Structure formats: structure tokens, C-alpha cells
């Protein structure tokens, strides 16, 4: 069964930056796209970004476009989400996703 382990969350002030990491493992990893989801308090989980298996194609939700950058280090089986210019609306639990599998999530709190 694939495993996904997120890290890098924390408390940051508005306008600040954080970089999340997703350590992925499991058979067939090189053939799967990886997604980042976010679940804000009281809201449904939503997809905010994805990177293709090759790492060359990326997509972003409108809410994060221009501020977040997803990247993939295939040699180390790690996907990153660089988050810039954070706002309180970015607060939530961030999950890494591969097919139907999710990690345990990492909390991001944007507050002054």
C-alpha cells in the first residue's frame, strides 16, 4: 500500500512562506501524479495543486495560483509545495494524495 508522509507545516504570519514536503513510497510511484489537498476549518477538502508523474506538468487552483509552487524530486520520492504570500485563508490541514491514498496531513496556520 502506498505511503505518504507530509511535513513542514506550522504557524506563520500573513505574507510569510512555508514549504511542505510529501515523502511518497510504494509500487508504481513513478507513474502516478501527486496532488496536494487542503481542508480549511469547517470546509470540505479541496485539491489545490498537482504534479504529473514526470514532474513536468503542474496545475493549481485559482485560490493559490501565482503564490504556490509544486515540484517533484523523483530521485528522493518527494513532492514539495512552496507556499508564498500566505494569508489567513490558507489556514488548514494540508494533505498529500496519490490515487485514493492520503497522508496524515500537516497543519498550516496563518495568523498574526
Chimera marker file (.cmm) of the C-alpha trace (Angstrom):
<marker_set name="trace">
<marker id="1" x="0.000" y="0.000" z="0.000" r="1" g="1" b="0" radius="0.5"/>
<marker id="2" x="1.391" y="3.415" z="-0.898" r="1" g="1" b="0" radius="0.5"/>
<marker id="3" x="2.519" y="5.607" z="1.948" r="1" g="1" b="0" radius="0.5"/>
<marker id="4" x="2.527" y="9.377" z="2.043" r="1" g="1" b="0" radius="0.5"/>
<marker id="5" x="4.068" y="11.396" z="4.857" r="1" g="1" b="0" radius="0.5"/>
<marker id="6" x="3.633" y="15.152" z="4.970" r="1" g="1" b="0" radius="0.5"/>
<marker id="7" x="5.814" y="17.557" z="6.922" r="1" g="1" b="0" radius="0.5"/>
<marker id="8" x="6.732" y="21.214" z="7.086" r="1" g="1" b="0" radius="0.5"/>
<marker id="9" x="3.547" y="22.739" z="8.457" r="1" g="1" b="0" radius="0.5"/>
<marker id="10" x="3.482" y="25.287" z="11.235" r="1" g="1" b="0" radius="0.5"/>
<marker id="11" x="2.484" y="28.765" z="12.306" r="1" g="1" b="0" radius="0.5"/>
<marker id="12" x="3.387" y="31.634" z="10.000" r="1" g="1" b="0" radius="0.5"/>
<marker id="13" x="2.461" y="35.292" z="9.835" r="1" g="1" b="0" radius="0.5"/>
<marker id="14" x="0.447" y="36.690" z="6.932" r="1" g="1" b="0" radius="0.5"/>
<marker id="15" x="2.709" y="37.369" z="3.989" r="1" g="1" b="0" radius="0.5"/>
<marker id="16" x="5.108" y="34.668" z="5.069" r="1" g="1" b="0" radius="0.5"/>
<marker id="17" x="6.208" y="31.477" z="3.372" r="1" g="1" b="0" radius="0.5"/>
<marker id="18" x="6.337" y="27.770" z="4.130" r="1" g="1" b="0" radius="0.5"/>
<marker id="19" x="7.462" y="24.762" z="2.175" r="1" g="1" b="0" radius="0.5"/>
<marker id="20" x="5.650" y="21.471" z="2.686" r="1" g="1" b="0" radius="0.5"/>
<marker id="21" x="7.154" y="18.101" z="1.867" r="1" g="1" b="0" radius="0.5"/>
<marker id="22" x="5.472" y="14.841" z="0.947" r="1" g="1" b="0" radius="0.5"/>
<marker id="23" x="7.600" y="11.715" z="1.198" r="1" g="1" b="0" radius="0.5"/>
<marker id="24" x="5.985" y="9.100" z="-1.017" r="1" g="1" b="0" radius="0.5"/>
<marker id="25" x="6.595" y="5.402" z="-1.340" r="1" g="1" b="0" radius="0.5"/>
<marker id="26" x="5.009" y="2.329" z="-2.848" r="1" g="1" b="0" radius="0.5"/>
<marker id="27" x="4.934" y="0.421" z="-6.061" r="1" g="1" b="0" radius="0.5"/>
<marker id="28" x="4.251" y="2.353" z="-9.239" r="1" g="1" b="0" radius="0.5"/>
<marker id="29" x="5.084" y="5.730" z="-7.750" r="1" g="1" b="0" radius="0.5"/>
<marker id="30" x="6.918" y="6.815" z="-10.893" r="1" g="1" b="0" radius="0.5"/>
<marker id="31" x="3.702" y="6.517" z="-12.889" r="1" g="1" b="0" radius="0.5"/>
<marker id="32" x="1.365" y="8.490" z="-10.642" r="1" g="1" b="0" radius="0.5"/>
<marker id="33" x="0.525" y="12.146" z="-10.365" r="1" g="1" b="0" radius="0.5"/>
<marker id="34" x="0.687" y="13.549" z="-6.857" r="1" g="1" b="0" radius="0.5"/>
<marker id="35" x="-1.842" y="16.038" z="-5.503" r="1" g="1" b="0" radius="0.5"/>
<marker id="36" x="-1.907" y="18.448" z="-2.591" r="1" g="1" b="0" radius="0.5"/>
<marker id="37" x="-5.288" y="18.892" z="-0.920" r="1" g="1" b="0" radius="0.5"/>
<marker id="38" x="-6.271" y="21.383" z="1.724" r="1" g="1" b="0" radius="0.5"/>
<marker id="39" x="-9.038" y="21.252" z="4.305" r="1" g="1" b="0" radius="0.5"/>
<marker id="40" x="-9.847" y="24.570" z="5.898" r="1" g="1" b="0" radius="0.5"/>
<marker id="41" x="-11.752" y="24.642" z="9.198" r="1" g="1" b="0" radius="0.5"/>
<marker id="42" x="-15.409" y="23.841" z="8.600" r="1" g="1" b="0" radius="0.5"/>
<marker id="43" x="-14.912" y="23.233" z="4.890" r="1" g="1" b="0" radius="0.5"/>
<marker id="44" x="-14.549" y="20.279" z="2.574" r="1" g="1" b="0" radius="0.5"/>
<marker id="45" x="-11.190" y="19.028" z="1.452" r="1" g="1" b="0" radius="0.5"/>
<marker id="46" x="-10.198" y="20.624" z="-1.840" r="1" g="1" b="0" radius="0.5"/>
<marker id="47" x="-7.465" y="19.943" z="-4.364" r="1" g="1" b="0" radius="0.5"/>
<marker id="48" x="-5.119" y="22.881" z="-4.704" r="1" g="1" b="0" radius="0.5"/>
<marker id="49" x="-2.269" y="21.579" z="-6.832" r="1" g="1" b="0" radius="0.5"/>
<marker id="50" x="-0.930" y="18.557" z="-8.658" r="1" g="1" b="0" radius="0.5"/>
<marker id="51" x="2.230" y="17.488" z="-10.416" r="1" g="1" b="0" radius="0.5"/>
<marker id="52" x="2.437" y="14.883" z="-13.157" r="1" g="1" b="0" radius="0.5"/>
<marker id="53" x="4.369" y="11.657" z="-12.894" r="1" g="1" b="0" radius="0.5"/>
<marker id="54" x="7.210" y="13.152" z="-14.901" r="1" g="1" b="0" radius="0.5"/>
<marker id="55" x="7.181" y="16.341" z="-12.886" r="1" g="1" b="0" radius="0.5"/>
<marker id="56" x="6.908" y="18.491" z="-15.987" r="1" g="1" b="0" radius="0.5"/>
<marker id="57" x="3.207" y="19.361" z="-15.790" r="1" g="1" b="0" radius="0.5"/>
<marker id="58" x="1.560" y="21.187" z="-12.914" r="1" g="1" b="0" radius="0.5"/>
<marker id="59" x="-1.889" y="22.536" z="-12.109" r="1" g="1" b="0" radius="0.5"/>
<marker id="60" x="-3.107" y="24.991" z="-9.484" r="1" g="1" b="0" radius="0.5"/>
<marker id="61" x="-6.431" y="26.024" z="-8.058" r="1" g="1" b="0" radius="0.5"/>
<marker id="62" x="-7.272" y="29.667" z="-8.655" r="1" g="1" b="0" radius="0.5"/>
<marker id="63" x="-7.005" y="30.328" z="-4.930" r="1" g="1" b="0" radius="0.5"/>
<marker id="64" x="-3.286" y="29.539" z="-4.888" r="1" g="1" b="0" radius="0.5"/>
<marker id="65" x="-2.201" y="30.261" z="-8.457" r="1" g="1" b="0" radius="0.5"/>
<marker id="66" x="0.749" y="32.619" z="-8.584" r="1" g="1" b="0" radius="0.5"/>
<marker id="67" x="1.607" y="32.065" z="-4.912" r="1" g="1" b="0" radius="0.5"/>
<marker id="68" x="2.234" y="28.317" z="-4.568" r="1" g="1" b="0" radius="0.5"/>
<marker id="69" x="4.727" y="26.207" z="-6.488" r="1" g="1" b="0" radius="0.5"/>
<marker id="70" x="4.604" y="22.406" z="-6.629" r="1" g="1" b="0" radius="0.5"/>
<marker id="71" x="7.674" y="20.409" z="-7.546" r="1" g="1" b="0" radius="0.5"/>
<marker id="72" x="8.785" y="16.814" z="-7.592" r="1" g="1" b="0" radius="0.5"/>
<marker id="73" x="12.130" y="15.246" z="-6.760" r="1" g="1" b="0" radius="0.5"/>
<marker id="74" x="11.809" y="11.789" z="-8.258" r="1" g="1" b="0" radius="0.5"/>
<marker id="75" x="15.248" y="10.705" z="-7.107" r="1" g="1" b="0" radius="0.5"/>
<marker id="76" x="14.149" y="11.163" z="-3.497" r="1" g="1" b="0" radius="0.5"/>
<marker id="77" x="10.447" y="10.313" z="-3.982" r="1" g="1" b="0" radius="0.5"/>
<marker id="78" x="9.451" y="13.663" z="-2.528" r="1" g="1" b="0" radius="0.5"/>
<marker id="79" x="6.940" y="16.273" z="-3.639" r="1" g="1" b="0" radius="0.5"/>
<marker id="80" x="7.177" y="19.828" z="-2.361" r="1" g="1" b="0" radius="0.5"/>
<marker id="81" x="4.680" y="22.626" z="-2.068" r="1" g="1" b="0" radius="0.5"/>
<marker id="82" x="6.302" y="26.025" z="-1.732" r="1" g="1" b="0" radius="0.5"/>
<marker id="83" x="3.743" y="28.466" z="-0.358" r="1" g="1" b="0" radius="0.5"/>
<marker id="84" x="4.350" y="32.201" z="-0.592" r="1" g="1" b="0" radius="0.5"/>
<marker id="85" x="2.442" y="35.302" z="0.394" r="1" g="1" b="0" radius="0.5"/>
<marker id="86" x="0.305" y="33.313" z="2.789" r="1" g="1" b="0" radius="0.5"/>
<marker id="87" x="-3.000" y="34.663" z="4.064" r="1" g="1" b="0" radius="0.5"/>
<marker id="88" x="-5.279" y="33.524" z="6.913" r="1" g="1" b="0" radius="0.5"/>
<marker id="89" x="-7.472" y="31.892" z="4.250" r="1" g="1" b="0" radius="0.5"/>
<marker id="90" x="-4.637" y="29.434" z="3.616" r="1" g="1" b="0" radius="0.5"/>
<marker id="91" x="-5.037" y="28.026" z="7.119" r="1" g="1" b="0" radius="0.5"/>
<marker id="92" x="-5.931" y="24.350" z="7.158" r="1" g="1" b="0" radius="0.5"/>
<marker id="93" x="-4.650" y="20.819" z="7.103" r="1" g="1" b="0" radius="0.5"/>
<marker id="94" x="-2.643" y="20.018" z="4.001" r="1" g="1" b="0" radius="0.5"/>
<marker id="95" x="-2.718" y="16.502" z="2.634" r="1" g="1" b="0" radius="0.5"/>
<marker id="96" x="-0.656" y="14.721" z="0.033" r="1" g="1" b="0" radius="0.5"/>
<marker id="97" x="-2.601" y="12.405" z="-2.256" r="1" g="1" b="0" radius="0.5"/>
<marker id="98" x="-1.821" y="9.609" z="-4.656" r="1" g="1" b="0" radius="0.5"/>
<marker id="99" x="-4.772" y="7.821" z="-6.283" r="1" g="1" b="0" radius="0.5"/>
<marker id="100" x="-7.124" y="7.049" z="-3.370" r="1" g="1" b="0" radius="0.5"/>
<marker id="101" x="-4.459" y="7.344" z="-0.693" r="1" g="1" b="0" radius="0.5"/>
<marker id="102" x="-3.834" y="10.303" z="1.602" r="1" g="1" b="0" radius="0.5"/>
<marker id="103" x="-1.203" y="11.042" z="4.168" r="1" g="1" b="0" radius="0.5"/>
<marker id="104" x="-1.989" y="12.049" z="7.727" r="1" g="1" b="0" radius="0.5"/>
<marker id="105" x="-1.785" y="15.736" z="6.889" r="1" g="1" b="0" radius="0.5"/>
<marker id="106" x="0.204" y="18.662" z="8.237" r="1" g="1" b="0" radius="0.5"/>
<marker id="107" x="-1.337" y="21.717" z="9.887" r="1" g="1" b="0" radius="0.5"/>
<marker id="108" x="-0.691" y="25.166" z="8.457" r="1" g="1" b="0" radius="0.5"/>
<marker id="109" x="-1.849" y="28.169" z="10.455" r="1" g="1" b="0" radius="0.5"/>
<marker id="110" x="-1.515" y="31.686" z="9.099" r="1" g="1" b="0" radius="0.5"/>
<marker id="111" x="-2.053" y="34.222" z="11.833" r="1" g="1" b="0" radius="0.5"/>
<marker id="112" x="-0.525" y="37.348" z="13.298" r="1" g="1" b="0" radius="0.5"/>
<link id1="1" id2="2" r="1" g="1" b="0" radius="0.2"/>
<link id1="2" id2="3" r="1" g="1" b="0" radius="0.2"/>
<link id1="3" id2="4" r="1" g="1" b="0" radius="0.2"/>
<link id1="4" id2="5" r="1" g="1" b="0" radius="0.2"/>
<link id1="5" id2="6" r="1" g="1" b="0" radius="0.2"/>
<link id1="6" id2="7" r="1" g="1" b="0" radius="0.2"/>
<link id1="7" id2="8" r="1" g="1" b="0" radius="0.2"/>
<link id1="8" id2="9" r="1" g="1" b="0" radius="0.2"/>
<link id1="9" id2="10" r="1" g="1" b="0" radius="0.2"/>
<link id1="10" id2="11" r="1" g="1" b="0" radius="0.2"/>
<link id1="11" id2="12" r="1" g="1" b="0" radius="0.2"/>
<link id1="12" id2="13" r="1" g="1" b="0" radius="0.2"/>
<link id1="13" id2="14" r="1" g="1" b="0" radius="0.2"/>
<link id1="14" id2="15" r="1" g="1" b="0" radius="0.2"/>
<link id1="15" id2="16" r="1" g="1" b="0" radius="0.2"/>
<link id1="16" id2="17" r="1" g="1" b="0" radius="0.2"/>
<link id1="17" id2="18" r="1" g="1" b="0" radius="0.2"/>
<link id1="18" id2="19" r="1" g="1" b="0" radius="0.2"/>
<link id1="19" id2="20" r="1" g="1" b="0" radius="0.2"/>
<link id1="20" id2="21" r="1" g="1" b="0" radius="0.2"/>
<link id1="21" id2="22" r="1" g="1" b="0" radius="0.2"/>
<link id1="22" id2="23" r="1" g="1" b="0" radius="0.2"/>
<link id1="23" id2="24" r="1" g="1" b="0" radius="0.2"/>
<link id1="24" id2="25" r="1" g="1" b="0" radius="0.2"/>
<link id1="25" id2="26" r="1" g="1" b="0" radius="0.2"/>
<link id1="26" id2="27" r="1" g="1" b="0" radius="0.2"/>
<link id1="27" id2="28" r="1" g="1" b="0" radius="0.2"/>
<link id1="28" id2="29" r="1" g="1" b="0" radius="0.2"/>
<link id1="29" id2="30" r="1" g="1" b="0" radius="0.2"/>
<link id1="30" id2="31" r="1" g="1" b="0" radius="0.2"/>
<link id1="31" id2="32" r="1" g="1" b="0" radius="0.2"/>
<link id1="32" id2="33" r="1" g="1" b="0" radius="0.2"/>
<link id1="33" id2="34" r="1" g="1" b="0" radius="0.2"/>
<link id1="34" id2="35" r="1" g="1" b="0" radius="0.2"/>
<link id1="35" id2="36" r="1" g="1" b="0" radius="0.2"/>
<link id1="36" id2="37" r="1" g="1" b="0" radius="0.2"/>
<link id1="37" id2="38" r="1" g="1" b="0" radius="0.2"/>
<link id1="38" id2="39" r="1" g="1" b="0" radius="0.2"/>
<link id1="39" id2="40" r="1" g="1" b="0" radius="0.2"/>
<link id1="40" id2="41" r="1" g="1" b="0" radius="0.2"/>
<link id1="41" id2="42" r="1" g="1" b="0" radius="0.2"/>
<link id1="42" id2="43" r="1" g="1" b="0" radius="0.2"/>
<link id1="43" id2="44" r="1" g="1" b="0" radius="0.2"/>
<link id1="44" id2="45" r="1" g="1" b="0" radius="0.2"/>
<link id1="45" id2="46" r="1" g="1" b="0" radius="0.2"/>
<link id1="46" id2="47" r="1" g="1" b="0" radius="0.2"/>
<link id1="47" id2="48" r="1" g="1" b="0" radius="0.2"/>
<link id1="48" id2="49" r="1" g="1" b="0" radius="0.2"/>
<link id1="49" id2="50" r="1" g="1" b="0" radius="0.2"/>
<link id1="50" id2="51" r="1" g="1" b="0" radius="0.2"/>
<link id1="51" id2="52" r="1" g="1" b="0" radius="0.2"/>
<link id1="52" id2="53" r="1" g="1" b="0" radius="0.2"/>
<link id1="53" id2="54" r="1" g="1" b="0" radius="0.2"/>
<link id1="54" id2="55" r="1" g="1" b="0" radius="0.2"/>
<link id1="55" id2="56" r="1" g="1" b="0" radius="0.2"/>
<link id1="56" id2="57" r="1" g="1" b="0" radius="0.2"/>
<link id1="57" id2="58" r="1" g="1" b="0" radius="0.2"/>
<link id1="58" id2="59" r="1" g="1" b="0" radius="0.2"/>
<link id1="59" id2="60" r="1" g="1" b="0" radius="0.2"/>
<link id1="60" id2="61" r="1" g="1" b="0" radius="0.2"/>
<link id1="61" id2="62" r="1" g="1" b="0" radius="0.2"/>
<link id1="62" id2="63" r="1" g="1" b="0" radius="0.2"/>
<link id1="63" id2="64" r="1" g="1" b="0" radius="0.2"/>
<link id1="64" id2="65" r="1" g="1" b="0" radius="0.2"/>
<link id1="65" id2="66" r="1" g="1" b="0" radius="0.2"/>
<link id1="66" id2="67" r="1" g="1" b="0" radius="0.2"/>
<link id1="67" id2="68" r="1" g="1" b="0" radius="0.2"/>
<link id1="68" id2="69" r="1" g="1" b="0" radius="0.2"/>
<link id1="69" id2="70" r="1" g="1" b="0" radius="0.2"/>
<link id1="70" id2="71" r="1" g="1" b="0" radius="0.2"/>
<link id1="71" id2="72" r="1" g="1" b="0" radius="0.2"/>
<link id1="72" id2="73" r="1" g="1" b="0" radius="0.2"/>
<link id1="73" id2="74" r="1" g="1" b="0" radius="0.2"/>
<link id1="74" id2="75" r="1" g="1" b="0" radius="0.2"/>
<link id1="75" id2="76" r="1" g="1" b="0" radius="0.2"/>
<link id1="76" id2="77" r="1" g="1" b="0" radius="0.2"/>
<link id1="77" id2="78" r="1" g="1" b="0" radius="0.2"/>
<link id1="78" id2="79" r="1" g="1" b="0" radius="0.2"/>
<link id1="79" id2="80" r="1" g="1" b="0" radius="0.2"/>
<link id1="80" id2="81" r="1" g="1" b="0" radius="0.2"/>
<link id1="81" id2="82" r="1" g="1" b="0" radius="0.2"/>
<link id1="82" id2="83" r="1" g="1" b="0" radius="0.2"/>
<link id1="83" id2="84" r="1" g="1" b="0" radius="0.2"/>
<link id1="84" id2="85" r="1" g="1" b="0" radius="0.2"/>
<link id1="85" id2="86" r="1" g="1" b="0" radius="0.2"/>
<link id1="86" id2="87" r="1" g="1" b="0" radius="0.2"/>
<link id1="87" id2="88" r="1" g="1" b="0" radius="0.2"/>
<link id1="88" id2="89" r="1" g="1" b="0" radius="0.2"/>
<link id1="89" id2="90" r="1" g="1" b="0" radius="0.2"/>
<link id1="90" id2="91" r="1" g="1" b="0" radius="0.2"/>
<link id1="91" id2="92" r="1" g="1" b="0" radius="0.2"/>
<link id1="92" id2="93" r="1" g="1" b="0" radius="0.2"/>
<link id1="93" id2="94" r="1" g="1" b="0" radius="0.2"/>
<link id1="94" id2="95" r="1" g="1" b="0" radius="0.2"/>
<link id1="95" id2="96" r="1" g="1" b="0" radius="0.2"/>
<link id1="96" id2="97" r="1" g="1" b="0" radius="0.2"/>
<link id1="97" id2="98" r="1" g="1" b="0" radius="0.2"/>
<link id1="98" id2="99" r="1" g="1" b="0" radius="0.2"/>
<link id1="99" id2="100" r="1" g="1" b="0" radius="0.2"/>
<link id1="100" id2="101" r="1" g="1" b="0" radius="0.2"/>
<link id1="101" id2="102" r="1" g="1" b="0" radius="0.2"/>
<link id1="102" id2="103" r="1" g="1" b="0" radius="0.2"/>
<link id1="103" id2="104" r="1" g="1" b="0" radius="0.2"/>
<link id1="104" id2="105" r="1" g="1" b="0" radius="0.2"/>
<link id1="105" id2="106" r="1" g="1" b="0" radius="0.2"/>
<link id1="106" id2="107" r="1" g="1" b="0" radius="0.2"/>
<link id1="107" id2="108" r="1" g="1" b="0" radius="0.2"/>
<link id1="108" id2="109" r="1" g="1" b="0" radius="0.2"/>
<link id1="109" id2="110" r="1" g="1" b="0" radius="0.2"/>
<link id1="110" id2="111" r="1" g="1" b="0" radius="0.2"/>
<link id1="111" id2="112" r="1" g="1" b="0" radius="0.2"/>
</marker_set>
